[in-house]
Amino acid sequence: MQKIKKKSVLNRFKPYMGRKKVLLPLSLILSGLSAILNIIPFVLVWYITRNILSTPQAIDISSVGTYAWLAFASAIAGVVVYFCALMSSHLAAFRVEVGLQKVGMQKIMSMPLGFFDTYSSGKMRKIVNDGAGTTHTFLAHQLPDMAGAIVSPIILLVLIFAVDWRMGLASLVPIIMGFITMKFMTSTKGKEFQKKYFDSLEEMSSESVEYVRGIPVVKTFGQSIFSFKRFYNSIIRYKEMVHAYTLLWRKPMSFYTIIMQSAAFFLIPMAILLVGNGENLSLVLANFIFYILISPIFTMLLMKSMYFQQNSMIAEQAIDRLDNLLNYPSMSYSKIPRDIKSHSLEFKNVVFSYEGADKRAVDGISFKLSEGETIALVGASGGGKTTIARLAARFWDADEGEVLVGGINVKDIPKKELMDNVSFVFQNTKLFKESLRENIIFGKKNVTEEEIQSAVNSSQSREIIEGLRDGLDTVIGSKGTYLSGGEQQRIALARAFVKNAPIVLLDEATAFADPENEHLIQKALKELSRGKTTLMIAHRLTSVRNVDRILVIDNGKVLEEGTHDELLSKGGLYKTMWNEYQQSVAWKIGSESNVEKGAKYE
């Protein structure tokens, strides 16, 4: 199989530059011109030095002054032109940075819902924001410097051999050795190490975000960082990677630093040899001064070249990470409006497996939820309940079989139309740092005040609103205004009431609520489900006794089906679950085994 050649880094940035594309080549041209202007003073200083040393008794002050002013003027011109080069490169870099973030967020917003289960918010932020910042540094600084680093050596090589080819060869020895060392440091092994380094940095950044979010829990239970093992392990792996990366560069970088500062050790013996062979002392001395002056330029140019290669690799890896993030398998959505006449929900022989999993999460599920009916999914954790609910909302597409809404395959329903017909209440509630009013009306446009007040009452959120000085205009997180998990869940339910979608998916909506909030949330859920097609995942079995049907899910299959009483009379898995749940509720000190049994179905 032929390997596809990857585009160059610069070509991959072009689509993000928009109308600023011309600024990047302009920056390179100006940087090259600046490099030429910056070399001229060294040549003029050599002329001045040679004239003074060759005829010390008859110095032409006028000529020396002219050369000095020309050197000063060219140095100033070099600075001004370089400033213009950096202005151009920065404008282009800012455009690319904004473009990467804008395009990245636009594509992320168009991702299927399952994407957000795969990538944490910390990892997405790290890839998009840090990647954009990395490319800015490369385009704004390293790229213009590299243009000068290409032009300058060509001019300097011509000057080196034009002034005195013998001393020129001597001055090139440390430069060649430094170049070979630099190539070693930017080897394939170095690139692999760098990729692993950034992988570990990305992992640590992602885990740190999750840890910070969990600090209230950590502090509540008096734990330390060691309780969050994934974060701790990511720090250890990053430390080990940094240590190994440093050791890889320690010896070659030390040698490079020494050899690039050693031009005088090669030039002095050559100068002594030339004088010993009868060369003019004044001319040799003037040439020696010239080579001593320009040798550090080569050192600087090689360092710029090395930094360019390093940052080029970093920028390439950053855009690779962004491409990998955005290359998540997309879903095709129908553009043809569908007339959804009923709001039933049906699964027909649905099979689904998560990527990389060795077993099916959903294995041949079939059931129908008629319009206005409520079905509860119960079973052990990991049995496939949440996956079923999320397939109904089209987080992912089924590998086999069909998921139908109103008899229409969800694949054939336009995305907006499907979302308009479905409300999903998650167990992990997300409220934005906006006012409570903005959070409640988020799912619907043109909401009246009457609808908002009705949603507040139906979601049992009235006491929350009345307990805040600014009521519905209170901004979450502002001046210490925070809500408990149960209170957040009630505000999220108010959002669902405002949306008023005919199909409701409830994913263990009372999972993290305290007893008082659970009672209020249950009342709100009962009201939300009234007259709607409702698929609920039960956290506590007491909440499913009055639903129309219960499906017992085990290993991705429907093991039992029926009402609460029917399932109890069958004496199967549901009855076992119910008995164990009842025992856990009636738990007394010393009944440790009952807790363990009941916890299995929590």
N, C-alpha and C positions, 0 to 999 in steps of 0.2 A: 504493500500500500504506500503510495507516494505521500510524503509529508508535505502538508500545505505550508507554504512560506508565509510567515507572519509579517504584517505591514510594519514599517518602521514606526518608531515612537512618534515622530513628528507628524507623519501622515495620519496616525490614529487620533491626534489632537485637532486636526484641521476641521472636522465637522462641528466642533464646539466653538470655533472662533468667530463664526458669523461674518460680519462685515469687517472684522479686524484682521483678516487673514494677511493683508498686505503689510501690516506692522511688523510681523515677525521677520520676513526677509529684509525689510528696511533696517530693523535693529541689527541684523547680522552684518549688513553692509557698513553701517555706521560704526559698529564695533571693530570691524577690520580696518577701517580708515583711522579710527582712534589708535589702534595698535601701531600703525605706520607713524603717526604723529608722535607717539610716545617713544619711538626708537630714535627719531631725529636728534633730540637733545644729547644722546650718548655719542652720536657721530660728531656733533659739533664740539662737545667737550673734548673728544679725542683730537680734533683739529687744534683746539686751543692749547691743549697739553703738549702736542707735538711741536707747535710753533714756539712755545715758551722754552721747552727743553732743548730744541735744536739750535735756537739763536738767542740765548739768554741775554746777550749784550745789546741786541737790537730788536727788542720786542715791538711789534706793530700794534700799538694800543688801539688804533682805529679798527683794525681787522679783528682783534680779540673782542672788542666791544660789540662789533656787528654780530660775531658768532654767538656771543653771550645773549644778546637781545633776541636773536633768532631761536636760540635754545629755549629761552623763557616763553616766547610767543608760541612755539610749537607745543610746549608742555601744557600751556593754558588751553590751546586749541584742542589738544588731545582730551583734556578733562571735559571741555564743553561738548565735544562730539560724543564722548562716552556717556555723558549725562543724557543726551538725546537718544542714544541707543537704548539705555536703560528705561527711559520714559516709554519708548515704543514697545519694548519687550514686556514691561509691566502692564501696559494697557492690554496687550494681547493675552498675557497670563491671567489678568483679572477676568477677561472675557471667557477664557477657557475654564477657569475655576467656577464662575457663575454658571456656565453652560453645563459642566459636569454635574453640579448640584441640581440644577433645574431639570436636566434630562433624567438624571438618576431618580429624583423624586417623582417625576411624571411617570416613569416606567414602574416605579414601586407602587404608585397609586393605582396602576392598571393591572397589577399582579393579581392572580387568583387568591382567594382568602387563605388557602392552605400555605401559601408562601410565608405568611406571618407566624405560622406555627413552626416553620423550619428555621427562620432567622430571627434572632432576638433583636430588640430595638438597639441595644448597645452595639451589636455587631454591625447592623446596618449603618448606624451613625458613624462608627469607626471607618468603615469602608468608604462611604460617600464623602463625609466631611474631611477626614484626614487625607484621603486620596486626592481630593481637590486641592487641599493645602500643599501636598507634596508636589503635585504637578505645577503649581504656581511657582514654587521655589526653583524648580528645574527650568521653566521657561523664562522666568523673569531675571534670573541671575546666571545660572550655569550655561545656558545656551549662548547668550551674548559673549560671555567670557571665552567660550570655546571657539567662536569665530576669530577672536583676537589670538587665541592659542594656536590657530592654524596659520594665520597670516604672518605673525611675528617670527616663528622659527625659520620660515622660508627666507625672509629678509635677513635675519641674523646669520643664517648659514652662508649667504652670499657675502656678508660683511666679514665674517670670520675668516674666510679663505681669501678675501680681497686684501685685508690688512696684512696678515702674515699667516700663510697656510700652515707653517710648522707649529706656531703657537696655537693656531686654530685647532689642529689635530689634538694637541695636548689638552686644550680646554674641553674637547668633546668626549674625552675618556670618561670622566665622572658622569657626564650627561647620558652617555650610552648605557653605562652600568645602572644608572637610576631608572632609565626607561625600561630596561630588562626587568628590574625589580618591580616596577609598577605593573608591568604585564603579568607578572607572577601573582601580584596581589589582586588583580582583576580576572583571575582564572575562572574556569567553570566551577571548581570547588568553592571559590569565594562567592560566586553567584548562588550556588546551592545553599551555602551557609546563610547568605543574606535573606534568601526566601524563607528558610526555616526561622530565622530571627524575626522577620515580620509576621510570620504565622503565629509564633508564640506571643508576640506583642499584641496582635489582634485578639487572640484568645484571652489574654489577661485583661484587655480593655473591656471585652464583652462580659467576662465574669465579674469584673469590678462593678459594672452597672447593676448587674443582678444582685450582687452583695449589698450595695448601697440601698437598693430598694427593700432588701430584707432586714436592714438594721433594726427597725422596730421590733421584729420578732426575735432577733439575736439578743437585743438588750432585755426584752421582756423575760426571756428564759435564762438570763445571766450567762450567756455563752460568749466565746471569743471568736476571733477570725478562724481558729482551728475547727469550729463547728461548721464552717462553710468550706468543706474540703476541696471542692472544685476550684474555688477562688485561690485557696492556699496552694494547691498543686500547680495552678497556672503560674503563680508567682515563682515557685521553685523552678518550674521548667524554663521560665523566662530568664531567671538568674543563671541557670546552667548554660543556656544558649548564649547569653552575653559573655559569660566567662570563656566558653569555647571559642566564640567569635573573636574575642580579644586576644586569646592565645594564638589563633591562626595568623593574626596580623603583627604580633609583637616583634618577632625577629626581623621580618622583611621591612617593616616600617622603621625600625631602629637603624638598619643598614642604609635604607633609603635616605633618611635624615642626615646621617653622617656623610655619605658619599656625595650628596648634592651640595654640601657646604665645603667640599675639599678641593675646589678648583685651584686654589693657590698652591697646594701640594704637588700638583702636576705642572703648573705654569712656572714656578720658581726654578726647578731643575732645567726646564727647557730654555728659560731666559739665560741662565748661567752658561749653558752649552753654546747658545748663540753668541754671547759676548766673548766666550773663550775662543770661538772660531773666527773672531775678528769683526763681528757685526757692530754697528754704531751703537754705543751705549745709550745715548739719548733717545734714539729711535726705538730700541728694544724696550727701554723703560716706559716710553709713551705707549707702545703697543701693549706692554704688560698691564699698565693702568686701564687701557681700554678693555682688555679681556677680563680683568678683575671686576670691572663695572658691569659688563654684560652677562657674565656667568650667572649671577643671581636671577637674571631675567629668565634664563632657561629653567632654573629651579622653580620659579613662580609659574611658568607656563606648564611645566610637567605636573605641578600640583593642581593647577586648574583643570588640566586634562584628566587627571585621576578623579578629581571631584566630579567632573562632568560624567565620566563613565559610571561612577558610583551612583550619582543622582539619576542618571539615565536608566540604570537598572531599577532603582527605587520607583521612578515614575512609571516605568513599564510594568512593574509588579503592581503598582497602585491601579493602573487602568485595567490590568488583567483581573484583579480582584473585583473591580467594578463590573467588568464584562461577565465574570463568573456569577456575580450576584444577580445581574439583570438577565442572564441567559437561563433563568429558571423556566421550566416548561410552561408555555403559555396555554391559555384556553381560547378556543374560538367561540365567539358569541354571535348569535343570530342577529341580523339587522332588521328582520321582518317582524313587525308587531304581531303578537298573538292574542287572540280573544280568549282569555281564560274565563270560561263560563262557570266553572265550579272550583272550589278550593279544597279538593281532596288531595291526599298525598299517598303515593303508592310506590312500593319497592318491588321490582320484579326480578327475582334471581340475581340479586346484586352481589358482585364479588369485588373486593378491593384489598390491595396490599400496599403498605407503605414502602417507599423506595429503600432497598437494601434489607428489608425484613425477610426472614426465612419462613414466615407463616402468614396466612391471610388474616387481616384485621376484621373483615366482613366476608363470610363464606356462604354464599347462596341465600341471602336474606330475601324473604318475600312476605309482604303484608300490605294491607290497604287501610288507610286512615280516612274515613268518610268526612265530608264537610260538616263542621261543628262537633266532631267527635274528639275525645281526649284519650290518648294512649300514653301509658307510662312504660319506660324501659328500665328494668331492674336487673341486677346481677353483680357478680364480683368485679372489682376494679380490673381494668385491662381486658374486659370481655368484648368490647367493641361498641358500647353504648354511645359514647361521644362521637365516634367515627360515623355512626349511622346518622346522627343528628346533623353532622357537618356535611355529609354527602347530600342531605336534603337541601341545605343552603348552598350547595355546589362549592364547598371549599376545594374539593377535588372532583374529578370525574371517575365514575365507576370503571373498573377494568372490564367487567362483564355485566350484562343486565341493564336495566333501566330504572331511573328515578323519575317519577311522573308527578307533575302538579296539574290538577284539573285534566288529567289524561294526556298531557303534553310533556314530552321529554324535556327535562330542565336544560338540556343542551340546545334545544330549539327555541328557548325563551330568551329574548334580549336581557342583558344583565340588569339594566335599570328596572325593567318590568318585573323580573324575578325578585329583586330586592324590595320593590314596592309592595310585593305580596307576602313578604316574609319578615317577621321580627325575631331576632335571636337575642335571648338574655343569657349572657355568659355567667359563669361562676366567678370569674375574675373581672370585676367591673372597671371600666375606664372612664373617668371624668376628666374633662379638659380644664385647664386653668383659666376658665372663663366664668361668667356669672352662672348661677343655678338656672336662670331663665334660658341662657344660651345652651346650656347642657340639655335642658328638657326639650327644646324645640329643634335640636340638632338634626333629627331624622325627618323633618318635614318643613316645607316652605309655607309661608302665608298662614301662620298659626294665629288664631284669635285668642284674646285674653280669656275668654270663656273656656276654650279648649284647654288652655294651660291650667286654669284653676280646677277644672274637672279632673285632669290628669293628676294633679297634686293630691286631690282628695281620694281618687281611686287607688293611687299607689301608697296610701297611708303616709304621705310625706308632709301633711299639714303641720304637725308639731315641729318638724325640722325647720320649716320655713319660718314659723312664728317665733322660734327660738333664736333667730338671727336678726340683728339690728337692721340690716338692709334687706331682709327678706329674700325675694327671688333675685334681687340685684347683687346679692353677696357673691364675691369672686372667690372661688375655691383656691386655697393656698395664700390668700391675701390677708395680711395682719394676723396670721396664726389661725385662720379659719380652715379647719380640717374636719372631715366627716369620718365616722367609724365605717367599718366594712358593711354592716347592715344598713346604715343610713345611705351610703353610696349606692347600695343595691336598690333601695327604694327610689332614689332619684333616677337610676337607670330604668326602673320599671315605669316611672312617669314618662320617660322618653318613649318607651314602647307604647304606652297608652295614647300619647300624642300621635305617633305614627299610625296606630290603629290598623295594622296589617291583618289580613284575614287568616294567615297561618302563623302560629307562634311556636318557636322552638325554645325550650327551657333546659339549659344545661346545668343541672344541680344549682339552681339559683339561690338556695338557702345554705349552701355548703359552709360558708364562713360567717354565718350570722349567729349572734348570741340568742338565747331563748326568747327574749322580748322582741327583738327584731325579726326572729324567725316567725313568730306568731303573726306579726303585722305583714310580713312578706307573703306568708301563706294566704292571708286574706286578699292581698293585692293580686297574687297569682290566680286565685279563684275568680276574681273579678275580670282580670285580663283574659282568661280563657273562656269566659262566658260567650257562647255563640260562635267561637272560633275553632278552627282546626288546630289542635294542640298536641305536640309531641314533647313529652317531658322526660327528663332523666331524673330518676328519684334518688335522693341522697338518704332520706329516712323513709322506711317502708310505711310508716303511719300516714304519710302524705299521699299515698296512692290507693287507699282503701276505696275511695269513692269515684275513681276514674272509670271510664267506660270499659277499657280493657287494659290488661297488663301483659307485656311481653317479657319473658325471662330470657335474657341474653347470656350465652355462655360460649366462649371461644369463637365469637363471630357468628353464631347460629341462634335461631329462635328455638329454645328448648321447650318452653311451655307458653301457653296463651290462654287468657280467660280473665274473668273478673276476680276480685280478691277472694270472694267466697268460693268460687269454682276452683281456683287454684289450691285453696286450703283443703278442699274436699278430695282433690286428686292425690294429695299426700306425696307430692314430688319435691323438686328442689326448692320451689317457692315456699312450701310449708316449712322445710328445714330452715330456710333463711328467716322466715317470720318467727319461728320459735327461738332461733338464736338471737334475733334482734330484740325480742321481748325479754329474753334473759339478760341481755346487755343493758336494757333500760332499767330492769329491776335489780341491777347489780348491787351487791352488798360487799363490804370489805371482806376480803378473803376469797371472793369469787373471781379470781384472776383469769381462769380459763374461759369464763363467760364473756369477759371483755374481749379477749382475743378472738372468740368466735364472732361476736357482734361486729367487731372492727373490720372484719373481712369484707363486709358489705356496706361499710360507711363510705 
